[in-house]
Amino acid sequence: MSTVVPFPHRPPTDATTPTGAGDTSTGRPATLASAVYTVAETAEILRLSLGSTYALVRSGEIPALKLGGRWAIPKRRLHEWIDGLPIASVEDVERELAAIERREQRQHRHRNGA
């Protein structure tokens, strides 16, 4: 299932501290924490391969926005998406473990020529 969720328009923000003071020692504005993840950061969070994560982003499964030729995944939207994922039941976990065991048995038989 593919879901594309539009992002609300927000006015641009200043790249200084919330008070606008900046870093007076260097004369440069203070750095704000990024509001988005990269696809690589998202893959690491989800413990997925980079390719799988790109596929989920492209399909609209993971909420993302293409900005200047790069994908940006809003942090808040990603965590809301994760929180909304269905919880695995005991039966789901048992089914997955059984599938892993069958796969390992097939590999073992294949290696031993059976």
N, CA, C and O atoms as a GROMACS GRO file, in nm:
protein
  456
    1MET      N    1   0.083  -0.116   0.000
    1MET     CA    2   0.000   0.000   0.000
    1MET      C    3   0.089   0.123   0.000
    1MET      O    4   0.182   0.133   0.079
    2SER      N    5   0.060   0.215  -0.086
    2SER     CA    6   0.140   0.336  -0.098
    2SER      C    7   0.058   0.455  -0.054
    2SER      O    8  -0.054   0.477  -0.101
    3THR      N    9   0.113   0.532   0.036
    3THR     CA   10   0.044   0.650   0.085
    3THR      C   11   0.136   0.770   0.068
    3THR      O   12   0.247   0.772   0.119
    4VAL      N   13   0.088   0.870  -0.004
    4VAL     CA   14   0.164   0.994  -0.019
    4VAL      C   15   0.091   1.098   0.062
    4VAL      O   16  -0.027   1.125   0.040
    5VAL      N   17   0.162   1.158   0.156
    5VAL     CA   18   0.101   1.254   0.245
    5VAL      C   19   0.158   1.392   0.214
    5VAL      O   20   0.280   1.411   0.217
    6PRO      N   21   0.072   1.490   0.184
    6PRO     CA   22   0.124   1.624   0.155
    6PRO      C   23   0.176   1.691   0.282
    6PRO      O   24   0.126   1.666   0.392
    7PHE      N   25   0.275   1.774   0.266
    7PHE     CA   26   0.332   1.847   0.378
    7PHE      C   27   0.270   1.986   0.384
    7PHE      O   28   0.253   2.051   0.281
    8PRO      N   29   0.236   2.033   0.504
    8PRO     CA   30   0.180   2.167   0.514
    8PRO      C   31   0.286   2.272   0.486
    8PRO      O   32   0.404   2.251   0.514
    9HIS      N   33   0.244   2.386   0.431
    9HIS     CA   34   0.337   2.495   0.403
    9HIS      C   35   0.374   2.562   0.534
    9HIS      O   36   0.288   2.593   0.616
   10ARG      N   37   0.504   2.585   0.553
   10ARG     CA   38   0.552   2.655   0.672
   10ARG      C   39   0.639   2.771   0.626
   10ARG      O   40   0.715   2.758   0.530
   11PRO      N   41   0.629   2.884   0.695
   11PRO     CA   42   0.715   2.997   0.656
   11PRO      C   43   0.860   2.966   0.687
   11PRO      O   44   0.889   2.890   0.780
   12PRO      N   45   0.953   3.023   0.611
   12PRO     CA   46   1.095   2.998   0.637
   12PRO      C   47   1.133   3.048   0.776
   12PRO      O   48   1.076   3.145   0.827
   13THR      N   49   1.232   2.978   0.836
   13THR     CA   50   1.277   3.017   0.969
   13THR      C   51   1.416   3.075   0.960
   13THR      O   52   1.489   3.049   0.865
   14ASP      N   53   1.453   3.154   1.059
   14ASP     CA   54   1.584   3.214   1.067
   14ASP      C   55   1.683   3.110   1.116
   14ASP      O   56   1.648   3.028   1.201
   15ALA      N   57   1.805   3.108   1.065
   15ALA     CA   58   1.906   3.008   1.102
   15ALA      C   59   1.987   3.049   1.223
   15ALA      O   60   2.106   3.020   1.232
   16THR      N   61   1.923   3.117   1.316
   16THR     CA   62   1.993   3.157   1.438
   16THR      C   63   1.927   3.091   1.557
   16THR      O   64   1.833   3.013   1.541
   17THR      N   65   1.975   3.121   1.674
   17THR     CA   66   1.914   3.067   1.795
   17THR      C   67   1.772   3.119   1.804
   17THR      O   68   1.738   3.216   1.736
   18PRO      N   69   1.688   3.056   1.888
   18PRO     CA   70   1.550   3.101   1.898
   18PRO      C   71   1.536   3.249   1.933
   18PRO      O   72   1.438   3.312   1.895
   19THR      N   73   1.633   3.306   2.003
   19THR     CA   74   1.625   3.448   2.038
   19THR      C   75   1.682   3.535   1.927
   19THR      O   76   1.668   3.657   1.931
   20GLY      N   77   1.748   3.473   1.828
   20GLY     CA   78   1.808   3.547   1.719
   20GLY      C   79   1.946   3.601   1.753
   20GLY      O   80   2.002   3.678   1.676
   21ALA      N   81   2.002   3.560   1.868
   21ALA     CA   82   2.130   3.615   1.912
   21ALA      C   83   2.247   3.559   1.834
   21ALA      O   84   2.343   3.632   1.808
   22GLY      N   85   2.242   3.432   1.796
   22GLY     CA   86   2.353   3.371   1.724
   22GLY      C   87   2.471   3.346   1.815
   22GLY      O   88   2.460   3.357   1.937
   23ASP      N   89   2.584   3.312   1.757
   23ASP     CA   90   2.706   3.286   1.832
   23ASP      C   91   2.790   3.412   1.830
   23ASP      O   92   2.852   3.444   1.728
   24THR      N   93   2.792   3.484   1.940
   24THR     CA   94   2.860   3.613   1.943
   24THR      C   95   3.012   3.599   1.939
   24THR      O   96   3.081   3.693   1.900
   25SER      N   97   3.066   3.482   1.977
   25SER     CA   98   3.211   3.466   1.976
   25SER      C   99   3.266   3.458   1.835
   25SER      O  100   3.380   3.501   1.812
   26THR      N  101   3.190   3.406   1.741
   26THR     CA  102   3.238   3.393   1.603
   26THR      C  103   3.167   3.489   1.509
   26THR      O  104   3.212   3.510   1.396
   27GLY      N  105   3.057   3.547   1.555
   27GLY     CA  106   2.981   3.635   1.468
   27GLY      C  107   2.893   3.560   1.370
   27GLY      O  108   2.827   3.621   1.286
   28ARG      N  109   2.892   3.425   1.379
   28ARG     CA  110   2.809   3.344   1.290
   28ARG      C  111   2.680   3.304   1.362
   28ARG      O  112   2.677   3.294   1.484
   29PRO      N  113   2.575   3.282   1.286
   29PRO     CA  114   2.450   3.236   1.349
   29PRO      C  115   2.470   3.097   1.409
   29PRO      O  116   2.548   3.017   1.358
   30ALA      N  117   2.399   3.069   1.517
   30ALA     CA  118   2.404   2.936   1.578
   30ALA      C  119   2.340   2.836   1.484
   30ALA      O  120   2.246   2.870   1.411
   31THR      N  121   2.388   2.714   1.484
   31THR     CA  122   2.337   2.609   1.398
   31THR      C  123   2.214   2.546   1.461
   31THR      O  124   2.214   2.512   1.580
   32LEU      N  125   2.110   2.530   1.382
   32LEU     CA  126   1.991   2.461   1.429
   32LEU      C  127   2.003   2.313   1.397
   32LEU      O  128   2.067   2.275   1.299
   33ALA      N  129   1.942   2.231   1.480
   33ALA     CA  130   1.938   2.088   1.453
   33ALA      C  131   1.854   2.066   1.327
   33ALA      O  132   1.754   2.135   1.306
   34SER      N  133   1.894   1.972   1.246
   34SER     CA  134   1.823   1.944   1.123
   34SER      C  135   1.683   1.890   1.154
   34SER      O  136   1.665   1.810   1.246
   35ALA      N  137   1.586   1.934   1.077
   35ALA     CA  138   1.448   1.889   1.094
   35ALA      C  139   1.418   1.768   1.007
   35ALA      O  140   1.308   1.714   1.012
   36VAL      N  141   1.517   1.726   0.928
   36VAL     CA  142   1.496   1.613   0.837
   36VAL      C  143   1.608   1.512   0.850
   36VAL      O  144   1.719   1.543   0.893
   37TYR      N  145   1.576   1.389   0.810
   37TYR     CA  146   1.676   1.284   0.799
   37TYR      C  147   1.709   1.264   0.652
   37TYR      O  148   1.628   1.294   0.565
   38THR      N  149   1.829   1.216   0.625
   38THR     CA  150   1.863   1.171   0.491
   38THR      C  151   1.809   1.029   0.475
   38THR      O  152   1.766   0.968   0.572
   39VAL      N  153   1.813   0.978   0.354
   39VAL     CA  154   1.769   0.840   0.332
   39VAL      C  155   1.863   0.745   0.406
   39VAL      O  156   1.818   0.646   0.463
   40ALA      N  157   1.993   0.775   0.406
   40ALA     CA  158   2.089   0.689   0.477
   40ALA      C  159   2.061   0.688   0.627
   40ALA      O  160   2.066   0.582   0.690
   41GLU      N  161   2.031   0.804   0.685
   41GLU     CA  162   1.999   0.809   0.828
   41GLU      C  163   1.870   0.732   0.857
   41GLU      O  164   1.861   0.662   0.958
   42THR      N  165   1.772   0.745   0.769
   42THR     CA  166   1.646   0.674   0.785
   42THR      C  167   1.669   0.524   0.777
   42THR      O  168   1.611   0.447   0.855
   43ALA      N  169   1.752   0.480   0.682
   43ALA     CA  170   1.783   0.337   0.669
   43ALA      C  171   1.846   0.285   0.797
   43ALA      O  172   1.814   0.175   0.842
   44GLU      N  173   1.935   0.363   0.856
   44GLU     CA  174   2.000   0.322   0.980
   44GLU      C  175   1.899   0.312   1.094
   44GLU      O  176   1.902   0.218   1.173
   45ILE      N  177   1.810   0.409   1.103
   45ILE     CA  178   1.707   0.408   1.208
   45ILE      C  179   1.618   0.286   1.195
   45ILE      O  180   1.586   0.221   1.295
   46LEU      N  181   1.578   0.254   1.072
   46LEU     CA  182   1.486   0.143   1.047
   46LEU      C  183   1.556   0.008   1.036
   46LEU      O  184   1.491  -0.096   1.028
   47ARG      N  185   1.691   0.010   1.036
   47ARG     CA  186   1.771  -0.112   1.022
   47ARG      C  187   1.739  -0.183   0.890
   47ARG      O  188   1.723  -0.305   0.885
   48LEU      N  189   1.730  -0.101   0.784
   48LEU     CA  190   1.705  -0.153   0.650
   48LEU      C  191   1.824  -0.120   0.562
   48LEU      O  192   1.906  -0.036   0.595
   49SER      N  193   1.831  -0.189   0.449
   49SER     CA  194   1.936  -0.155   0.353
   49SER      C  195   1.901  -0.021   0.290
   49SER      O  196   1.786   0.023   0.291
   50LEU      N  197   2.003   0.044   0.235
   50LEU     CA  198   1.982   0.172   0.170
   50LEU      C  199   1.887   0.156   0.051
   50LEU      O  200   1.800   0.241   0.029
   51GLY      N  201   1.905   0.049  -0.026
   51GLY     CA  202   1.818   0.025  -0.142
   51GLY      C  203   1.673   0.005  -0.103
   51GLY      O  204   1.583   0.058  -0.169
   52SER      N  205   1.649  -0.072   0.003
   52SER     CA  206   1.512  -0.094   0.049
   52SER      C  207   1.449   0.036   0.097
   52SER      O  208   1.331   0.062   0.074
   53THR      N  209   1.529   0.117   0.164
   53THR     CA  210   1.478   0.244   0.215
   53THR      C  211   1.443   0.337   0.099
   53THR      O  212   1.339   0.403   0.101
   54TYR      N  213   1.531   0.344  -0.002
   54TYR     CA  214   1.500   0.427  -0.120
   54TYR      C  215   1.371   0.378  -0.186
   54TYR      O  216   1.289   0.460  -0.228
   55ALA      N  217   1.352   0.247  -0.195
   55ALA     CA  218   1.230   0.194  -0.258
   55ALA      C  219   1.106   0.236  -0.179
   55ALA      O  220   1.005   0.273  -0.238
   56LEU      N  221   1.113   0.230  -0.046
   56LEU     CA  222   1.000   0.272   0.037
   56LEU      C  223   0.973   0.422   0.026
   56LEU      O  224   0.858   0.465   0.028
   57VAL      N  225   1.080   0.500   0.015
   57VAL     CA  226   1.065   0.645  -0.001
   57VAL      C  227   1.002   0.675  -0.136
   57VAL      O  228   0.907   0.753  -0.143
   58ARG      N  229   1.054   0.615  -0.243
   58ARG     CA  230   1.002   0.640  -0.378
   58ARG      C  231   0.856   0.599  -0.391
   58ARG      O  232   0.778   0.665  -0.460
   59SER      N  233   0.818   0.489  -0.324
   59SER     CA  234   0.680   0.440  -0.334
   59SER      C  235   0.583   0.524  -0.251
   59SER      O  236   0.462   0.511  -0.266
   60GLY      N  237   0.636   0.608  -0.164
   60GLY     CA  238   0.550   0.689  -0.079
   60GLY      C  239   0.517   0.623   0.053
   60GLY      O  240   0.445   0.680   0.135
   61GLU      N  241   0.568   0.503   0.074
   61GLU     CA  242   0.543   0.431   0.200
   61GLU      C  243   0.601   0.508   0.318
   61GLU      O  244   0.535   0.525   0.421
   62ILE      N  245   0.725   0.556   0.303
   62ILE     CA  246   0.788   0.640   0.404
   62ILE      C  247   0.762   0.784   0.364
   62ILE      O  248   0.790   0.822   0.250
   63PRO      N  249   0.708   0.867   0.456
   63PRO     CA  250   0.680   1.006   0.420
   63PRO      C  251   0.809   1.082   0.391
   63PRO      O  252   0.897   1.091   0.476
   64ALA      N  253   0.820   1.136   0.271
   64ALA     CA  254   0.942   1.205   0.229
   64ALA      C  255   0.907   1.312   0.128
   64ALA      O  256   0.798   1.316   0.071
   65LEU      N  257   1.004   1.399   0.107
   65LEU     CA  258   0.988   1.511   0.015
   65LEU      C  259   1.116   1.522  -0.065
   65LEU      O  260   1.225   1.515  -0.009
   66LYS      N  261   1.105   1.541  -0.196
   66LYS     CA  262   1.225   1.557  -0.278
   66LYS      C  263   1.257   1.705  -0.287
   66LYS      O  264   1.177   1.785  -0.336
   67LEU      N  265   1.375   1.741  -0.238
   67LEU     CA  266   1.418   1.880  -0.237
   67LEU      C  267   1.550   1.892  -0.312
   67LEU      O  268   1.650   1.833  -0.270
   68GLY      N  269   1.552   1.966  -0.419
   68GLY     CA  270   1.675   1.988  -0.494
   68GLY      C  271   1.741   1.860  -0.541
   68GLY      O  272   1.864   1.852  -0.542
   69GLY      N  273   1.664   1.762  -0.579
   69GLY     CA  274   1.720   1.637  -0.629
   69GLY      C  275   1.756   1.537  -0.518
   69GLY      O  276   1.806   1.428  -0.548
   70ARG      N  277   1.731   1.572  -0.393
   70ARG     CA  278   1.759   1.482  -0.282
   70ARG      C  279   1.632   1.458  -0.203
   70ARG      O  280   1.544   1.544  -0.196
   71TRP      N  281   1.624   1.341  -0.143
   71TRP     CA  282   1.510   1.310  -0.058
   71TRP      C  283   1.536   1.361   0.083
   71TRP      O  284   1.645   1.347   0.136
   72ALA      N  285   1.433   1.420   0.141
   72ALA     CA  286   1.437   1.466   0.280
   72ALA      C  287   1.321   1.399   0.353
   72ALA      O  288   1.207   1.402   0.307
   73ILE      N  289   1.351   1.338   0.466
   73ILE     CA  290   1.249   1.270   0.545
   73ILE      C  291   1.230   1.350   0.673
   73ILE      O  292   1.317   1.349   0.760
   74PRO      N  293   1.116   1.420   0.687
   74PRO     CA  294   1.093   1.499   0.807
   74PRO      C  295   1.095   1.411   0.932
   74PRO      O  296   1.026   1.309   0.939
   75LYS      N  297   1.173   1.450   1.030
   75LYS     CA  298   1.190   1.369   1.151
   75LYS      C  299   1.057   1.340   1.219
   75LYS      O  300   1.027   1.224   1.250
   76ARG      N  301   0.979   1.442   1.243
   76ARG     CA  302   0.852   1.422   1.314
   76ARG      C  303   0.760   1.329   1.237
   76ARG      O  304   0.696   1.241   1.295
   77ARG      N  305   0.752   1.350   1.104
   77ARG     CA  306   0.664   1.265   1.022
   77ARG      C  307   0.711   1.120   1.021
   77ARG      O  308   0.629   1.029   1.025
   78LEU      N  309   0.844   1.098   1.016
   78LEU     CA  310   0.896   0.962   1.018
   78LEU      C  311   0.859   0.893   1.148
   78LEU      O  312   0.813   0.779   1.147
   79HIS      N  313   0.879   0.961   1.260
   79HIS     CA  314   0.849   0.899   1.389
   79HIS      C  315   0.700   0.876   1.408
   79HIS      O  316   0.660   0.778   1.471
   80GLU      N  317   0.616   0.965   1.354
   80GLU     CA  318   0.471   0.942   1.357
   80GLU      C  319   0.436   0.820   1.273
   80GLU      O  320   0.351   0.740   1.313
   81TRP      N  321   0.500   0.806   1.158
   81TRP     CA  322   0.477   0.691   1.070
   81TRP      C  323   0.517   0.562   1.140
   81TRP      O  324   0.444   0.463   1.137
   82ILE      N  325   0.633   0.563   1.204
   82ILE     CA  326   0.680   0.444   1.277
   82ILE      C  327   0.583   0.410   1.389
   82ILE      O  328   0.547   0.294   1.406
   83ASP      N  329   0.540   0.512   1.465
   83ASP     CA  330   0.446   0.488   1.575
   83ASP      C  331   0.313   0.433   1.526
   83ASP      O  332   0.244   0.363   1.600
   84GLY      N  333   0.276   0.463   1.402
   84GLY     CA  334   0.149   0.416   1.347
   84GLY      C  335   0.155   0.279   1.282
   84GLY      O  336   0.052   0.227   1.238
   85LEU      N  337   0.274   0.220   1.274
   85LEU     CA  338   0.285   0.088   1.213
   85LEU      C  339   0.216  -0.016   1.300
   85LEU      O  340   0.216  -0.004   1.423
   86PRO      N  341   0.157  -0.118   1.239
   86PRO     CA  342   0.091  -0.221   1.319
   86PRO      C  343   0.192  -0.297   1.405
   86PRO      O  344   0.307  -0.319   1.365
   87ILE      N  345   0.147  -0.335   1.522
   87ILE     CA  346   0.232  -0.410   1.614
   87ILE      C  347   0.225  -0.558   1.575
   87ILE      O  348   0.118  -0.611   1.547
   88ALA      N  349   0.341  -0.623   1.574
   88ALA     CA  350   0.346  -0.764   1.538
   88ALA      C  351   0.284  -0.847   1.650
   88ALA      O  352   0.310  -0.825   1.768
   89SER      N  353   0.201  -0.942   1.610
   89SER     CA  354   0.140  -1.032   1.708
   89SER      C  355   0.236  -1.148   1.736
   89SER      O  356   0.336  -1.165   1.666
   90VAL      N  357   0.205  -1.225   1.836
   90VAL     CA  358   0.285  -1.344   1.870
   90VAL      C  359   0.285  -1.439   1.750
   90VAL      O  360   0.388  -1.500   1.719
   91GLU      N  361   0.170  -1.451   1.685
   91GLU     CA  362   0.161  -1.540   1.568
   91GLU      C  363   0.251  -1.491   1.455
   91GLU      O  364   0.313  -1.573   1.386
   92ASP      N  365   0.259  -1.359   1.435
   92ASP     CA  366   0.347  -1.303   1.332
   92ASP      C  367   0.492  -1.339   1.360
   92ASP      O  368   0.565  -1.381   1.270
   93VAL      N  369   0.534  -1.323   1.485
   93VAL     CA  370   0.672  -1.353   1.523
   93VAL      C  371   0.700  -1.502   1.507
   93VAL      O  372   0.804  -1.539   1.454
   94GLU      N  373   0.608  -1.588   1.552
   94GLU     CA  374   0.626  -1.733   1.538
   94GLU      C  375   0.634  -1.773   1.392
   94GLU      O  376   0.715  -1.858   1.355
   95ARG      N  377   0.550  -1.713   1.308
   95ARG     CA  378   0.550  -1.744   1.165
   95ARG      C  379   0.684  -1.705   1.103
   95ARG      O  380   0.739  -1.779   1.022
   96GLU      N  381   0.736  -1.588   1.141
   96GLU     CA  382   0.864  -1.541   1.088
   96GLU      C  383   0.978  -1.631   1.134
   96GLU      O  384   1.066  -1.665   1.055
   97LEU      N  385   0.977  -1.669   1.261
   97LEU     CA  386   1.082  -1.760   1.313
   97LEU      C  387   1.077  -1.896   1.244
   97LEU      O  388   1.181  -1.953   1.213
   98ALA      N  389   0.957  -1.947   1.219
   98ALA     CA  390   0.944  -2.074   1.149
   98ALA      C  391   0.997  -2.063   1.006
   98ALA      O  392   1.063  -2.155   0.958
   99ALA      N  393   0.970  -1.952   0.939
   99ALA     CA  394   1.021  -1.932   0.803
   99ALA      C  395   1.174  -1.926   0.803
   99ALA      O  396   1.238  -1.983   0.715
  100ILE      N  397   1.231  -1.859   0.901
  100ILE     CA  398   1.378  -1.852   0.912
  100ILE      C  399   1.435  -1.990   0.935
  100ILE      O  400   1.536  -2.027   0.874
  101GLU      N  401   1.373  -2.067   1.022
  101GLU     CA  402   1.422  -2.203   1.050
  101GLU      C  403   1.413  -2.291   0.926
  101GLU      O  404   1.507  -2.366   0.898
  102ARG      N  405   1.303  -2.284   0.851
  102ARG     CA  406   1.291  -2.362   0.727
  102ARG      C  407   1.398  -2.323   0.626
  102ARG      O  408   1.457  -2.409   0.561
  103ARG      N  409   1.423  -2.193   0.615
  103ARG     CA  410   1.525  -2.145   0.522
  103ARG      C  411   1.663  -2.197   0.562
  103ARG      O  412   1.740  -2.240   0.476
  104GLU      N  413   1.694  -2.194   0.691
  104GLU     CA  414   1.823  -2.244   0.738
  104GLU      C  415   1.835  -2.394   0.715
  104GLU      O  416   1.944  -2.442   0.681
  105GLN      N  417   1.727  -2.470   0.733
  105GLN     CA  418   1.730  -2.614   0.708
  105GLN      C  419   1.754  -2.643   0.561
  105GLN      O  420   1.830  -2.734   0.527
  106ARG      N  421   1.690  -2.566   0.472
  106ARG     CA  422   1.712  -2.584   0.328
  106ARG      C  423   1.856  -2.556   0.292
  106ARG      O  424   1.917  -2.630   0.214
  107GLN      N  425   1.912  -2.449   0.348
  107GLN     CA  426   2.052  -2.415   0.320
  107GLN      C  427   2.145  -2.524   0.371
  107GLN      O  428   2.244  -2.556   0.305
  108HIS      N  429   2.115  -2.579   0.487
  108HIS     CA  430   2.198  -2.684   0.544
  108HIS      C  431   2.191  -2.810   0.456
  108HIS      O  432   2.294  -2.872   0.428
  109ARG      N  433   2.069  -2.848   0.412
  109ARG     CA  434   2.057  -2.965   0.322
  109ARG      C  435   2.128  -2.941   0.191
  109ARG      O  436   2.190  -3.033   0.136
  110HIS      N  437   2.120  -2.818   0.140
  110HIS     CA  438   2.184  -2.786   0.012
  110HIS      C  439   2.337  -2.797   0.025
  110HIS      O  440   2.403  -2.850  -0.064
  111ARG      N  441   2.392  -2.747   0.136
  111ARG     CA  442   2.536  -2.754   0.157
  111ARG      C  443   2.585  -2.897   0.175
  111ARG      O  444   2.697  -2.929   0.137
  112ASN      N  445   2.502  -2.982   0.234
  112ASN     CA  446   2.542  -3.121   0.261
  112ASN      C  447   2.502  -3.215   0.148
  112ASN      O  448   2.521  -3.336   0.158
  113GLY      N  449   2.448  -3.161   0.041
  113GLY     CA  450   2.416  -3.241  -0.077
  113GLY      C  451   2.297  -3.332  -0.061
  113GLY      O  452   2.284  -3.430  -0.134
  114ALA      N  453   2.211  -3.303   0.032
  114ALA     CA  454   2.095  -3.390   0.055
  114ALA      C  455   1.980  -3.353  -0.035
  114ALA      O  456   1.875  -3.416  -0.030
   0.00000   0.00000   0.00000
